[in-house]
């Protein structure tokens, strides 16, 4: 879901709206996506127990939010591989954990 959210935010947002909507530069999100993708691709990620910085978690939250906002219901599961309700729940859980950690 993380990779799908980052990918869809990158694909769906126009250049002019990317940074204002996500809070991140497109190049930063692309580099982050690629770093996770390469670890998964080469079998280095099996349980997904990766450590992320607070900014990286914010990037994940932004990617999930924008994928949810931009994709139509009919294309959502095909493009992300997840049910919209599952992605929303995952987004909410990550955001709640981030908010608790920052308090």
C-alpha positions as CSV (number, residue, x, y, z in Angstrom):
1,X,0.0,0.0,0.0
2,X,2.9,2.4,0.7
3,X,4.4,1.9,-2.7
4,X,1.0,2.2,-4.4
5,X,0.2,5.4,-2.5
6,X,3.5,7.1,-3.4
7,X,3.3,5.9,-7.0
8,X,-0.3,7.2,-7.5
9,X,0.4,10.5,-5.9
10,X,3.3,10.9,-8.3
11,X,1.3,9.9,-11.3
12,X,-1.9,11.8,-10.5
13,X,-0.7,15.2,-9.2
14,X,0.2,17.9,-11.7
15,X,3.6,19.5,-11.2
16,X,2.1,22.8,-9.9
17,X,0.0,21.1,-7.2
18,X,2.4,18.4,-6.1
19,X,4.4,20.3,-3.4
20,X,1.4,22.3,-2.1
21,X,-0.8,19.1,-1.8
22,X,1.9,16.8,-0.3
23,X,4.3,19.1,1.4
24,X,7.2,17.4,-0.4
25,X,9.1,17.9,-3.6
26,X,8.2,15.3,-6.3
27,X,11.9,14.3,-6.6
28,X,12.0,13.5,-2.9
29,X,9.0,11.3,-3.1
30,X,10.2,9.5,-6.2
31,X,13.6,8.8,-4.5
32,X,11.9,7.5,-1.4
33,X,9.6,5.3,-3.5
34,X,12.5,3.9,-5.4
35,X,14.5,3.1,-2.3
36,X,11.7,1.1,-0.8
37,X,10.9,-0.6,-4.2
38,X,14.6,-1.7,-4.7
39,X,14.7,-3.2,-1.2
40,X,11.5,-5.2,-1.9
41,X,12.6,-6.1,-5.4
42,X,15.9,-7.7,-4.3
43,X,14.3,-9.6,-1.5
44,X,15.6,-7.5,1.3
45,X,12.1,-6.8,2.6
46,X,10.2,-9.7,3.9
47,X,8.3,-8.6,6.9
48,X,8.2,-4.9,6.1
49,X,9.7,-3.9,9.4
50,X,11.4,-0.8,8.0
51,X,12.3,2.2,10.0
52,X,11.1,5.6,8.7
53,X,11.9,9.1,9.8
54,X,9.0,11.4,10.7
55,X,9.3,13.1,7.4
56,X,9.2,9.8,5.5
57,X,6.1,8.9,7.5
58,X,4.5,12.2,6.5
59,X,5.4,11.4,2.9
60,X,3.7,8.1,3.1
61,X,0.6,9.7,4.7
62,X,0.6,12.3,1.9
63,X,0.9,9.7,-0.8
64,X,-1.9,7.6,0.6
65,X,-4.1,10.7,1.0
66,X,-3.5,11.9,-2.5
67,X,-4.1,8.4,-4.0
68,X,-7.4,8.3,-2.2
69,X,-8.3,11.8,-3.3
70,X,-7.4,11.5,-7.0
71,X,-8.4,8.0,-8.0
72,X,-12.0,7.2,-9.0
73,X,-13.8,4.3,-7.3
74,X,-13.8,2.2,-10.5
75,X,-10.0,2.4,-10.9
76,X,-8.9,2.4,-7.3
77,X,-8.4,-1.3,-6.6
78,X,-6.9,-2.0,-10.0
79,X,-4.3,0.7,-9.7
80,X,-3.4,0.3,-6.0
81,X,-4.0,-3.4,-5.4
82,X,-6.0,-2.5,-2.3
83,X,-9.6,-1.8,-1.3
84,X,-10.2,1.9,-0.7
85,X,-11.4,1.2,2.8
86,X,-8.2,-0.7,3.7
87,X,-6.0,2.1,2.4
88,X,-8.0,4.7,4.3
89,X,-7.8,2.6,7.5
90,X,-4.0,2.2,7.0
91,X,-3.7,6.0,6.4
92,X,-5.6,6.8,9.5
93,X,-3.6,4.3,11.6
94,X,-0.3,5.8,10.4
95,X,-1.5,9.3,11.0
96,X,-2.7,8.6,14.5
97,X,0.6,6.9,15.4
98,X,2.5,9.9,14.0
99,X,0.4,12.3,16.0
100,X,0.9,10.3,19.2
101,X,4.7,10.2,18.6
102,X,4.8,14.0,18.1
103,X,3.0,14.8,21.3
